[in-house]
């Protein structure tokens, strides 16, 4: 059966081979055994159940919590020639009966269904009458009462094993700590299941957490610098903030839509559909949006509010870069986030043990924000994956934060909280430290206490950062029952008494930590016309088919077409993501489009983007001075670009320089006799008294 699975992998899905973990999982399910699969978003979880469902006799039943996504998942499978369907409330009675009849007739390979519908007696009886290949329980972390996406109906899925004991089950999730894994096994009765845990690392995602003032403007700077035309998700904590940010982004000229539970089902579904099918769209959402989102080309996920846990942060940021191409996870973090989430936690109606779990998860999230070492390593360690190396692709690795001795500042703040009887919030304490006299401070007599005005060396903004850090590391806590008053913790005693020093991280200026819009997809300048043409063709085909563009081909597949530039169908069939069905349906059209954009020999190279930008303009007939003006570069720099192409044999120096044969030979003689041991051209430049600039000399040197 594994041989057939490998054939389906290539012929239907267009992949040459399984990833190691995928093959082991598929083999386990083909053997009729249960499995628990933890695999990061974009790791290929869906293939782990789709291929066994096709290979094994009967239908694979996929339990999915979000009915809004089933249509696109089924459409994508149908384009591949897979007999797939879904059963949910979006179907009318006739459509539902048609799907049910196909199920009875064994005409389906895969059926998507929500847990609530699956567990109805009517559907269970229908399954009794059908041949079942497997049950796939997607987003299995929803079973955990400790998780951030808890759904009670998921806990009832254990009845599947009781009713269908011989049907293999595979539970899949992208995020689950040890406690959640144990609960999935217990609740779903997967005690005999093989457990497959892939690395949680998403190396293509760059993690950045920023602090400071005006997070909205910082978000805009991030978008303009890194993602001026890209699709992405912006998460906010409240519905009101979601709508305000979506409106503001639209005012700035971006296409942005809100998504939260307060919108009607029709509006939510329409906004989600537009996000999936239109390019460059931003969705601004609460955490109600995103689970199971299958859009591979989300280039960024931005948080304007602090997630409640590391699991939530990991899952939400994991919606970026599912195609494996470079993506950004960016977050603005501030004091108000800490206060708001602490308030949520303390005001929760949950049992004390549950509130303590929530508190611990928030503490871990705050720790990630205040971290001064590699964020990726900390994320992986949270999920019990040890990583000793710095990743080189998070803000702390790229721009290591500086520490400062904050012992004295902390003592000022802690003493002020103590001397005001732990009755007041952050703003009031900061006003006292800065010596601000207002009616409330005077009425309380706090202008006479020893801490009044002792903190004038710091600004309001700096004090707010210090207070946030003291709260985050647990030296202060917020008493929500007393309207956000600050309280000292036992942990603060050694610092307050001078028995222990305290290092805090400095707030750094916003730096560009993301990949630029131009470089992130690695499209060479000479490939851009074909890239845009392929994207336009894909969009046209998607609109005709009524599907998102990525259902036709992923960006990664188009990138490989750019790199290989196939000429025949046989060559096209070797492109990742081009299976038999897609080759037959789209192969000729994409081959014709590629043929319209032949790559000149001059531009078929591995030189840098900036050199190729110059060569492209040269290919179009522009002279050196024109290219320099168009690019805002010195003429000498343009000649230096040409010298690299000359050295590779792509250009003839005589095509570039207006120089006679005699002059050319004289310069070569001077280069050969006057260049120093390190090849520097200064002696030649001086011998020629500046008649040729350094760029021209490099062209001649490259031709030797």
N, C-alpha and C positions, 0 to 999 in steps of 0.2 A: 504493500500500500504506500510505503514511503516513496517508492519509485514513481507512482502515479501522482503523489503529492508534489514531487519535484517537477514533473511535467506540467502540472496545473500552474505552479508558481511561475514558470516561464511563459507558457502558452496563453494563459489568461491574464496574469497580473504583470507580466513583462519583466520579472526579476530573474537573474541568472542563478542565484543560490540563496538559501536561507541564511540568516544570521545564526550563529551557533546555538543560541538559546531558543530561537524559533524552531529549529529542527528538532530539538529535544522535546519541546512542548508538543509539537504536532505529532511526533512519534508516540508520545504518551497517550494522547487522546485517541489516535488511530487504534491503539491497543485496547481501547475501552476503559481507560483508567481516568480518575479524577485528577485535577491539577489546580493549584493556586498560583497565579502569575502576577508578579509585581514587575512592571516594565515602564520606563518613563514615557511620557507623551512623545509621540513620534518614533517610538522604538519598534513599531510594527505589531502591536497587540492584536489588531483585528485579523491579520493573516493567521494567527494562532488558532482561531476557531473557524474562520471562513473556509480555509482549505480542508480541514478535517470534515466540515459539514458537507462539502462537495464530494469528497472521496467516500465517506461512509454512506451506507444505505440509509435513506430516510431524510428528514428535514432537520437542520440545525436551528434550534429555537434560541434566539438572542434576546435576553432580558435587558432592556435599556430604559433608563429613567426619564429620558427626554423625548417625547413624541415629536417635537418640532424638528428634530434632526433625522428622523427615520426616513422621511421622503427622499432627502438627498443621498443618504446611505444606500437606499434601495435603487435609486436612479443610477448611481455610480456602478453598482453591481450589474444592473441590467445592461449598461453600456458595454460591460465586459462579457456579456453573454451568460451571466449567472441567473438562474431562476430564483428571484428574490421578491419578497413582498413584506408588507407590514400590516398589523392589525392595531388600530387605535381609533380614538374618537373623531379623527378628521375624516374618516370614511363614512359615506352614507350606508344605509342598510343593504342596498344592492351590491355596492362595492365590497362590503364586509362579507356578504354571502359568497361572492365570487372567490375571494381569498380563501375562505373556509372550505369551499369545494375543491380548490386546487390542493389544499392541505390534505383532504380526505383521499384525493386521487394520487397522492405522492408525486405531485407535479412541481413541488418547491424544493429548492436546495437550502434556502435560508429564510426564516421568518423572524422579523423584529416585532417585539411586543413589550408593552409596559408591564411592570410587576402587578399593578392593580388589576389589569385585565386578565393577565395570565392566570391569576389565582381565583378567578371566578369559576364556579362549578361548570358553567357552560363550556368554557375554553378547556378546562381540564378533561371533560368528557370528550371533547373534540380531539385532544391529544391522545386519549385512550384508543381512539379509532385510527390513529396515524402511526406510521413508522418513524421513530425518532432517532436521529443520528447523535445528537448531543444537546445539552443545555449550556449556553454561554451566559454567565452572569457578569455583565459589564458594570464598571463603576462599583465594584464590590465593597469599597470602603463605606458605601451608604448604609451598610448593615450595622456599623459601629455607633453605639449611642455616645461614644466619646468623640466621634468625628465631627467635622464641620459641615458634612452633607448628610446627616442622619435622616433616613427615611424608614419609618416603622414597618412599612409593607415588605421591605427587604428581608426583615427577620423571619417573615413567613415563608420565604423561599426554601427553607429547610424541608417543607412538605413535599417538594419535588422529589427528593431522594426517597422519601417514604412511599410515594405513589409510583415512582418510576425507578426502582432500585438498580436496574441494569443499564440505565442510560448514563453515559459519562458526563460529568459536569466540569466546567472550567470557570473559575472565578478570576476576574481580571481587574486590576486597578493600577493607577500610575502613582499612587501615594498612599502609604500606610506605614506608620511606625510599628514597633514591636507589639504594643498593646492592641492596636487595630488589627494587625495580622492574626493575633491570637483570637480576637473576637470574631473575625471572619470565619476562621476554622471552626470555632465553637458553634456559632449561630447557624452556619450552613451545613454543619455536620460533615466537614471535610477532613476528618481525623486521619483518613488513610490516603489523602491526596499527596501527590508529589508537589513540593514547593520550589518554584523557580523565581529567584530574585536576581534581576538584572541590575547592573549599575544604575544608580539614580542620576548619574552625571549627565548633564546636557551641555556638552562643551561648546556648542555653537551659540549659547545664550550668554550675553555679558550682563552681569549683575551690578547695578549701581544704586546706592541708597544715599540720598542727599538730604542735608538739613539746611536751615536758614529761613529767611523771610520770603514772602510772596511766592508760595509754591505754584500758583497758577502761571505766573510769568516764567518761572523756572521750567515748567512743563512746556510752555510755548518755545522757549529757547532750545530745549531738548528736541522737540519735533522739528523745528526749522533747521537745526544743525544736522540731524541724523535721519529724519523720516518725513521730508517735505511732501512726498507723494505716496506714502506707504499706508497700507491697511494696518490697523492696530486697535487695541482695547485700552480704555482708561477706566480704572476702577475707583469708585467713590463709596463712602460708607452709607450715605443717606440718599433718599430719592430726590429730595430738594436739591442737593448738591449735584446729583447726576444731571438733572434738567438744566441747572444753571451753567454747568461746564459745557454741556452739549451746545447750548445756545451761544455761549461765549466763543467756542471754537468755530461755530458757523459764522459768527461776526468777524472772526479773523480770516475767513476765506476757506476753511476746511469743510468738508462734508462730514458732519457728525450727527449721530442719532442716539437718543436716550433708550435705555432698557432697564426697567425695574418692575417689581411685582405690582405696583400701583397702576400701571398702564393696562389698558384692556388687552385681552388675549389677541385680538386682531392686530392692534398696533404693535405689540411685542413680536408677533409672528412676522409681520411685514418688515419691521426694522431688522430682525434677525436674517430674514431672507435677503434683504438688500445688502447686508454686511457680507453674507456668504457669496453673493453673486456679482457684486460690483467691486471694482478695484479702487484702491486708495481710500476706502471708507473707514471712518473711525466710529466705534461704538463706545458710548460712555455708559457704564453700567454699575449696578450693585452686584454683589456676588450671586444674585439670582441668575446671572448670565454666564454661560461659558462651559458648563460641564458637558463633556462629550462633543464640543465644537470640533468639527473636522476640517476646518479651513487651514490648509497647510502653510499659506503664505502670510500669516500674521507676523509682521516684522518687529512689532514691539508690543509689550504690555507695560502700561504705566499705572502706578498706584498713587492717587492723591489722598488716600487714607490708609492707615496701617492695618494690614490683615490681622485677624484675631489669633492666628497661629502660624507656625512654620509650615505645617501641612497645607494650610490654605494658601500661603504665599507661594509654596512650591507648585501647587496645582494650578494656580492662576497664572503665574509666570510661565508655566509649562505650555500654555496655549500659544506662545510665540515660537516661531521657527520649527514647526513640525516637519517641514521639508528638509531639515538638516542644514539649511543655509543660515548665515549670520543673522542674529536677532538680539534685541535689547530688552532687559527687564529693568525698568527704572522706577524709583520710588522717591517721593517727597515725604519727609518724616519730621514731625514737630511735637512740641509740648502738648498741644491740644489733642493730638492723636492718643497720647498716653492717658490723658485725663478722661477722654471720652470712652476708651475701651475699658479702663478701670471702672468707670461708672457703670457700663453695661454689665461687667462681671459682678460687681457688688450688688446691683439691683436685680440680678437674675433670680427667678423663682425656683431655680433648680435645687436639688438636694445639696447639702454641704459638700459631700464627696465629689459631686459633679462640678460644683463651683471651684473646688480646689484644683481639679484637673484643668478647668478653664484658666484659672489663675496661673498655673504652672506653664501652660502653653503660651500664654501672653508673655510671661517672663522670658521664655525661650526666644520669642519673636523680638522682644526689646533687646535681648542680648545680641541677636544677629545684627540689629540696627547700630548698636554702639560698638560693635566689634572693630578691632584695629588690625586683625589678621585676615587671611583669605576667607572671603564669604562662601565660596564654593566648598571649601574644605569643611566649614562649619555646617553648611546645609547637608552635606553627605554624612557627616558624623551624626547629625540628628537622626538620620535613618539607619544608623548603625553600620555605615560604610566608612571605613577608616581611610583617610587621604592625608598623607604627610606633606605632600608637595603643594606649593603655591600654584594657582591655576594660570596666572598671567592674563586672565580675562574677567576680572572684576575690578571695581574701582579701588579697592584697597591694595590690590597687587599692582595695578597700573599707576596709582598715585598714592603711595603709602601715607596714611594719616600721621600727623605729629601729635605727640602727647605734651602735656604741660603739668607742672606741679600745682594741683588745685587744692592742696590741703588747707591753705589759709582761707580761700574763697568758700570752701565747703564749711569750714568752721564758722565763718560769718553767717552763712545761710542757716545752718543748723542751730546756731545760738539764737538767731533772730526768731526762728520758729518756736524755740523753747521759751524765750522771754515774752512772746506774745501768747503764751499758754496753749499753743497748738490749736488755735481757734480760727485761723485765717488761711486764705488760699494764696496761690502763687503771686498774683498781681499785687496784693496788699503787702506781702513780705518784700517784694522787689521795691515797692515804693518806699518802705522804711529803710532798706539798705541804701537807697539812693538819696535819702534825706528829703523826700518830697513831703511838704506840709500840706495836707488837705483837711477838710472838716472832720472826716472820719478818724484820721490818725490823731488829730488834736483832741477830739472827743474822748478817745480811748487812752489819751495820755502817753501815746507811744513815741512822741517826739522827745520824751525824756529818758527813754531806755538807752542802754549803752550801745546797742547796734544801730541806732538811728544815724544814717548818713555815713556809715563806715565802709560802704561798698561803692563809692563814687568812681573808683578806678575802672569799673566796668559799666557798659551801657545797658539799657533795658534789654536789648536783644541778647547780649552776652549773658546777662543774669538768667534770662528765660532758658537759654541753652544749658547753663549750669544746673538750674533747678530740674530740667528735664532729665539730665544725666543722673542727678542724685536720686530721682524717683526711679529711673530705669534700673539702676544698680542696687536699689533696695535700701538706701539710707533714709529715704523719706517715703511715706505712703500717703495716699489720698483717702480721706474719710468722707465718703459720699453722703453718709447720714448727717454730716455736719456741713453740707453744701460745699464739698470740695476742700475742706480745711486740710492743711498739711500736718502730718503726725511724724514724730521721730520713731525710728525702729531701733530694736536692740542692736542691729548691725552697725548703726552710726556711732555707737558709744566710743570705740577706740579712736575714730577720727576726731570726734568732738573733744576728746580728752588729750589729743596730741600724741597718742600711743601708736598711731598708724598714719602713714602719709597716704595721699590719694593722687593718682594720676588720671586725668581725663583727656579725651581726645579733643584736639582743636577743631573748630568749625573751619572747613576749608572753602575757598571760593569755588563756585561751580566751574567744573572743567569738562571739556568734551571727552567723555569716556566711551561714547558709542561709536560704532562704525559709521562713516559718512554714507549718505544716501548713494553716492556714486560708487563707493568701493564695496559696499556690503554684498552686492550680488556678483561682483567680479566680472562684469561685462566689459570687455575691452572696447575702446572707442571705435575700432574698425568693425566691431560686431554689433554696435548699437542699432544701425538701420535694420539688420536682419532680426535682432531681438524684438524690436518694436513691431516688425511685420508679423513675426510668429505670435506675439501676444495679441495683435489685432485679429489674426485669423482664428486663434483660440477663442477670443471673446465672441466673434461672429458665430462660430459653431455652437458655443454655449448658449447664446441667445436663441438660436434656432431650436436647440434641443430643450430649452427651458431648464438648464442646469447651471451650477456655478462653473466658472472657467477651469478651476483645478480638477473638475471631474473629467474634462477632456484630457488635459495633461498637466502635471505639476510643473512648477517653475524649474525644479531640478531636472526634469526631462527636457524642457526647452533648452536649458543650459548645456546639456549633453549634446543636443542637436547643434548648438552653436559651435561646440568644441570639435565634434566629429564631422559636421556638415555632410551627412550621408547623401549618396547619389542614387542608390538603388534601394528597392524594398528589402533586399537581404541585409544591407547595411543598416537600414532603419530598424529592422527587427532586433538588432543587437543593442539598440538604445534602451537604457533602463526605463521601465514603465510603459514600454510599447509591446503589448501582447498581441496575440493573433487577431482578436476582435478589433482592437484599436488600429492595428496595421491595416486591416481590410477596410475599415471605415474611414480612417483619416490619413493613411500613409501617403497616397498620391498627392493629396492637397498640400501636405507639409513638404514633401519633396519638391513640388513645383515652386513653393514659396522660397525654399532654400536656393533653388536654381536661379531665382531672380536676383539673388544678391551674391554673385561670385566674389571670392576674396582674392584681390590682386596679390601677386607674389610678394610685392613690397610689404604688404601688411600681414602676411602669413608668418608670424614670428613670435618670439617670447620676450620681446622687449617690454619696457615699462609702459604703463598707460600714458604717461605724459609724452614719452617719445612717440608712441603710436598716434597720439592726437596730432602731433606735428606732422608725422608722415601722412596721415589721412588728409590733412589740409594741403600738403604738397601734392598728393595724388590727385587732388581736385584742381590743380593748376595754379595754386597760389605761390607767389615768390616769397623769399625769406623775410623781407620787410613787412609784407602783408600778414604773414603768419605771426610775426612778432606783435604787430598791432592787434590782430584778432585775439591773441592769447594773453596780451599784456605782459610779454616777456621781452628781454633784451635780444637783439639779433645774435649776439654771441652765444646765447643759450640755445637758440634755434639751430645754429651751426653745430653745437655740441650734440644735440639730438641727432642731427644728420650723421655725425661722426660714428655713432653707435651702429647705424644702419650700414654705413660704408664698411665698418670693420667686419660685419656679418656677410658682406658681399651682396647686400640688397640694393645698394646704390653705387653709382660710379661717381668718384669725386669730381670728374669733369662736368657732370650734369649739375652739380651743386655750385661749383666755383667758376667764375669767369676768369680763367687763368690759362695762359699759353703753355705749350709743352715745355718751352725753355724755362719759363718762370717756375713751373711745377718741379722740374728737375733741380733747379737751384735751391728751392725750399727744402726738398728732400735731402739734398747734400748737407744743408745747414742742420737739419734735424738729426741726421746720422752722425754729424761731427760735433755738434754743440749741445745736444740734449744731455743732461746730467744722468747719473746712475739710476735715479728713480724715475726717469722719463719726463721730468718737468721741462716745460717749454719756455721758461723765462729767458734763458740765454738766447734762444732762437728769436723770440719776440724782440729782444733788445738789439740783436744783430741786424734785424730787418727794420729797426727803428719804427716799429708799430705799424708797418705797412699792411700787415695782416693781423686781425684780432685773434685772441686765443682760440675761439671757436673754429675759425677757418684753419688755423694751424692743426687743431685736433683732427679735422677732416682729412688733411693731407697726411698726418701721422697715421691715421687709421687705414689709409690706403696702401701703406707700405707692406 
